[in-house]
Amino acid sequence: MALGVAVAGLVAMATYGSLYLRAAPDHAGRAISLRIVQPNFSEAASYPDEVYRGMTDRYLEMTQRPSALGAPPQLVIWPEGALPRSVNEVLDLGGQTRARIAGALAADQTLVFGGFIVRGDGEKAKYYNSLVAVRRTPEGLADLGYYEKFRLVPFGEYTPGFFKALGLQRLVPTPGDAEGGPPPAPLDIGVLTIQPLICYESLFPGFTRQGEARARRRADLIVNISNDSWFGVTSGPLQTYNLSSYRAIEEGLMLVRSTPNGVSAVIDPHGRALTGKTVGLHKMGIVDVSLNTVQFDTTYRRFGEAIFAAMLLLGLLALAAIRLSKNAST
């Protein structure tokens, strides 16, 4: 009987989900045109100056390509760790890279990209894996704000204290352990408000919901920048791509994903990639899309993990009732 009920429940959920998706309404939101850039760069142990210049050239060329939408997109998104230099160096006032980025952007165009921010000098320097937003203005490149990654990858971005005491090091070579930023909150970048999720953070539910409660405002769009190239030729990038789609489903928001070599996509609030708006694994390409950002309510957005807690409690109560019934019968 228990097995039959379980199977019937799964069939009922699958049937309901299929029927719902067929009749899912369009929910108009804030209009935005955007471009995702996927340059198809692989992970490397080091990036000498000539490689750095070549990577910058490709990003800028792909950013400047004529858009299928006609006018240049309002927002351009580069992936996590786009350029292998600190954000401090990339956006240095008077620096060559900052000037080149400003020259590649159209008037009033906004760029979002990932990189690490360094605060402090020498042994006191602290590193933050960050998302940065800038805009082209008549005066040059204007800094709009940044988001620092909150949930770090153990052994990738930092070594947990216990293991560090044992002499174990990170599996990924970086200048130093990264620091976690403040709890996630929406970031206003002018053209719209986004909830950034950097790489590993897209595997965890609740960040967008908690950010909304913390800031008392809702994001228009979830922006997930990631770097899955260190997975190599495995199923890892496909798994993280699939898991990130659940963040859109939970929150009732669209999600835009940008990676160096796949999978980059625009995902609707039902977890579906928009047709023709995906760049697959180990491919170079851009995605241009004009869309209405969607905002609608979901059960998870309203109740969060309380649903899971209630189901867990119900299961424990049922188990206790069965045990008490068995004890009474003996």
N, C-alpha and C positions, 0 to 999 in steps of 0.2 A: 504493500500500500504506500509506504513511504517513497519507494522508488517511482511508483506511478505518479504520485503527487509532484515529485521533483521534475519528472519529464514533462508532465502537463504544464507546470509553471514555466519551464524553459520554452516550450512550444508557444504558450500564450504570449510571452514576452517578445519572441521573435516575430509572431504574427502581428502583434500590435505595433512593433517597431517598423515593420515593412509597410503596413497600411499608413502609419503616421508620416513616414518619409515621402510616400507617394503624394500625400495631400498637404505636405508641410507648406504653410503660407510664407510669402515673402514679407519681411518686416523692414520697412524703410527706416534708414538711419541717416547718419551724417555722410554726405557724399565726399569721396576722396579718390584721387587718381594716384597710383603708386607704381614703382618699379622695384622688383627684387633682382639683385645681381648675384649670379653664381659663377665665379671665375674658374672653377675646377682646379684649385690648387691642392696639392697633396702635402701632408705633414713632412717637415724636414727638421733635421737636427740643428741646423744653423741657417741664417739668411744673410749672406754677405751683401755689401752695398749694391752690387750690380743686380742681384736677385731682388732686393727690395725695390729698386727703381723699376725693374720689369713688372713686378706685381702691382706697383702703383700705376704704371702705364696702363695695364689691363683694366684695373678698376675704373680709371678715369675714362678710357675709351668706351667701355660698356655703359658707363653712366651717361655719356654724351650721345649715344646712338639715337637716331630719330625714333620717335615713339609711334607705335601703331595707333595710338589714341589721338594723334594729331599734335596737340600741344604737349610740351614737356610735362611729365608727371609731377604732381606737387610734392611727393615724397619718394625718396630713393633709399633703399635698405641694403646695406652691406652686412655680411655675416659677423659672427663672433671672431675676435682676434684677426680682423681683416688685414691689417698691415703689421708686419713683425717688428714694430717699434712701439715705444710707449706713446700713449695719447699726448703726453707732455711734449714729446718731440714732434709728433705729427701735427699738432695744433700750435706749435711754438709761434708766438707773434713775430712776424717778420721772417718766418721760416719758409723754405722753398715748398715743402709739401702742403702747408696751409694755403699758400698762394695758388698752387696748382689745383687744389680741390675747389677753391673759390672760383677759379677760371673755368672749371669743368661744369659747375652747377649753373642752371639757368636762374634768372632773376626770381627771387622769393622762393626758390626751391629748397626743400629741407632734406638733409642727409642724416640718416641714423646708421651708426656703425659700431662695431665692438672693438675694444682694445683694453690694455691695462694701464691704469693710472698709477703713477708713483708719487708718494708723498714722503718727504723727508730725504735725507742724504745718508750715504754710507751704510753702516750697520743698522742705523735707525730707520732706514727706508722701509716703507710699507707699500704693498702692491695690492691693487684692487682690480679684479676683472669687471669691466664696466661696459655699459652701453652709453654712447654719447650722441647728442643731437646738435646739429649746427644748421644755419640757414644762410643763403647768399643774400646779402643786402647791398644797397648802393655803396656802402662804406667798406664792403668786404665780407668776410665770414663772421657771423655772429654766433656765439655759443648760447644754446638754448637750455641746456641742462644735461644731467647724466644720471644714470642708475647704476649702483654698485651691486654686484651679485651677492645675494644673501646666503644661499645654500651652496656650499662649496663641495667639490668632489674629493673625498678622502683618498690620499695617496696620489691624486692627480694634481690638486691645487694646494693641498696642505697635508702634513703628516700628523695624525692624531697624537696627542701628547704621550700616551702610554707607549706607542710604537717608536716615537722619536727617542724616548728614554732608552729603548732597547738598541738604538743605533740604526734603525731602519729609516730609509729615505723615500722620497716620492718616486713614483714610477715615471713621472714626466719631468724632464729637466726644465726648471725655470729659475730666474734670478733668486727667488726666495719664496717662502710660503705666502700664499695670498691671504688677505684679510677679508672677512665677511662684512658686507655692508649692512645698513639698517634694514628692518623688515620691509618687504615689498610694499610699494604704494604707486598709484598712477602717476605718470609723468606727462605734464602738459608741454607739447612741442609746437604749439601755435595752431597748426592746421587741424589738429585733433589731440585727444588725450589717449595715451597708450599705457598698457600694462606690460612692461618688459619682463620677459622670462629668458634668462641666459642659460642655454644648453641644458644641463642636468636639472635645472629648476622646473623644466616642462614635464618632468616625470612625476611631479608631486601635485596632488590636488590642493585647492584652498588658497593659493597665493593671491589670485586675483580677487576672490571673495573677501579675503582678509584685508587686502589693500584698499578695497572699496570702503569697508567698515572703518579702517584706520583714517582714510583721507576724507571720508564722507562725500565722495563723488565717485562716479562710475567711469571706467575707461570706455572709450569708443571702440577700441581694437586691442587685441593681444598681439604683441610682437615678440616672436621667439627667434632670437639669433643663436646659432649653434655652430659648433665645429666638430663634426663626426668623422673627420678624415683620419684620425688616429685609430679608428676601428679597422682601417684597411678594407680589403675585399671580403667582407663578412656580412651577416644579416644585421649587425648592430645598427647601422644608420636607418635601416627600414623599421627596426623595432622602435627606435626613438621617435621617428616620424609618426608611426602609428600611435604611440603613447601620447604624443603632443596633441593629437586630434581630440583626445578626451577632455583636454582643458577647454576647448571650444564648446563641446557638448555640455559640460558641467555649468558653464557660465552664461550660455546663451549669447556668446559673442563670436565674431569672426576672428580667425587667427592667421597671421602671416608669418611664414617661416623662411629664414634665409640661412644657407650654409655654404661653405666654400666649394664642396663637391657633391652635394646631394644629401637628402632630398629637400628641395626648396618648393614651397607651394603656398597657395591661398586656400584656406580651409573654412567651410561655412559652419554655422553654429550646430549643425547636425553631424559634424565630423567628416564631411565629404569634401574632397579636394575639388575645386572648381575645374570644370572641363577645359583642358588646354592651358591651365595655369600652374603647371608643375614642371620642374626641371629634375630629371632623374639622376641616379647615381653616376658619378664619374663623367659628367657632361658639363659643358660650358653653355650658359644661356642666360637670358633675361626673361622676366615675366612682367608684362605691362597689363594693368587691370584698372578699370574704373568701376567703383562699387559704392553701394550704400552700406555703410557699417551698420550692423544689426545689433539691436539690444532688445532681448525679451527675457522674461522671467523664467527661471527653472526651479525645480524642487530643490536641487542641490544648493542653488544660490540662496534660497530662503532658509534652508535648515542645515546645510553643511553636513558635518560628520554626526549630527544628532540622529540622523536616520540610521546610520550604521550602529551607533550606540544602542538605539532602541531595538534593532533587530538582534544584536548580540544579547541584550538583556532578555528579550523574549525567548531566545534559544536556551539561555541558562535557566530561565524559569521553567520551560518545558522539560528540560533535562532533570531539574530538581523534582518536578511533579512525578516524572516517571520513576525516579529512584524512590521517592516516598511511597508511591503506589506499590512498588515491588517489595519494599520493606514491610508495608502494612499487610501484604498478602502472605508473607512468611511468618 
